[in-house]
């Protein structure tokens, strides 16, 4: 496994792979890798000749009051995980490599980025799409792997690849959870022991909502209220949002008649966690 930080160097390697007719899978990350990330690398390895993992903490997707400066970084451990799970190349560009000066051109997002995380994190998805577009352009992967935990991001990146004609297939990968149901996240390391235990209320509430759907409940407002009330039973939980949206358009629905996404964001102390449930049996 090689670790490369310079764009021209990694392009030379990729060009050689392309000349050999090798397929390339790509896993973009911001580091602090957990089992969820490693499962993406493993799937990419099973489906491609070569696998590239990028590690770059993207400042464009953080607002001024968010946790960019303290976002967890563990490069040595991350490289070990990449090596163990089959990565061939790790791209670790510096800030100056990807953003040598202030961008004058960005990839903007309409409609899909207006609600959920987009409503409370203005400019977040513009930052995500701008850097992911740069990575697609530099690495030219055949397939790119994204976790379903970041459901809104997945939907936006999928649409971006279609609308801007990137020649990469976006591969959704299932949420990986801890044994108690908590969705794996790099931000879980911020949680105190008490907050970590409290955070399981998210997956428990989503599981209970799924039971309501399976019993035929279709009024989204009632189901949303049920989830909010359930999360509020945990004193340490501070809800950012709970929303039920159309799975394809991410727009709010009143009556559940098509596949939906139930998306939640909850603070525990200063740590903001997201999770979701996709329900298609309608």
C-alpha positions, 0 to 999 in steps of 0.5 A, a space after each residue: 500500500 502506498 500513501 500519496 499526497 501530491 495530485 500529479 503523483 497519484 494521477 501518474 499511478 492511476 494513469 498506469 493502472 488505466 493503461 493496464 485495464 484495471 478497475 478502481 474503487 474509491 472510498 472518500 473519508 475524513 479519517 478517524 476510520 471506524 468499522 463502517 469505513 473499513 467495511 466500505 474499503 472491504 466491499 470496494 476491494 471485493 469489486 475492483 482491481 485497485 482501491 483508493 482511500 482518501 483522507 482529508 478533513 474538508 474545511 468547506 463543509 464546516 461552519 465557523 462554529 463547528 468542530 473542524 479544529 477538533 475533528 478527530 484525526 488518527 492518521 497512523 491508525 487509519 493507515 493501518 486499517 486501510 492496509 489491513 482491509 485491502 487499500 492499494 493507495 491512500 490519498 492524503 492531500 494537504 489543505 494547500 494541495 486541494 485548496 491552494 487558494 480561495 475557491 471562486 467556483 463551487 458545486 452548488 446544490 438545489 432542492 436536495 440540500 435545502 432541508 434536513 442537515 442542509 437547513 441547520 448547516 448552511 453551505 455544508 453540502 456545497 462544501 461536500 460536493 465541491 471537494 468530492 467533485 475535485 476528488 472524482 476529477 483527480 482519481 477518476 474511479 470506476 466506482 465510489 462507495 458511500 455509507 447510507 448513514 449519511 443518507 442526504 449526502 448519499 442522495 446529493 452525491 448520487 445526483 451530482 454524479 448524474 447531473 455533472 456526468 462523472 464517469 463513476 458509479 455511486 455504490 450505497 453501503 449499509 449502515 454499520 452499527 455497534 452491538 447496542 444499535 448505535 450507528 458508527 460515526 467518527 464523532 462517537 469518540 467525543 461522547 462521554 460514557 453517559 452520553 454514549 449510553 444515552 445515544 442508543 435512544 436514537 436507534 431504539 426510537 427508529 426501530 419502534 417507528 419501523 414497527 408502527 409502519 409495519 402495522 400500517 401506520 401512514 400518517 407521517 406527522 403522528 410517526 414523527 411525533 412518536 419519534 420525538 416523544 421517544 427521544 425526549 425520554 432521554 434527558 441528555 438528548 437534544 433534538 436538532 431535527 426529526 423528519 420524514 421525507 420522500 426517499 428520492 426527492 428528500 421532500 417532506 411527505 404528509 401521508 406515506 404512500 411511497 418509499 420514505 426516509 426517516 432522518 434524525 439529528 440529535 445532540 448529546 452534549 456538544 456532539 451531533 449524531 445523525 441516523 436514519 431509517 429507510 422504509 420501502 414496504 408501502 
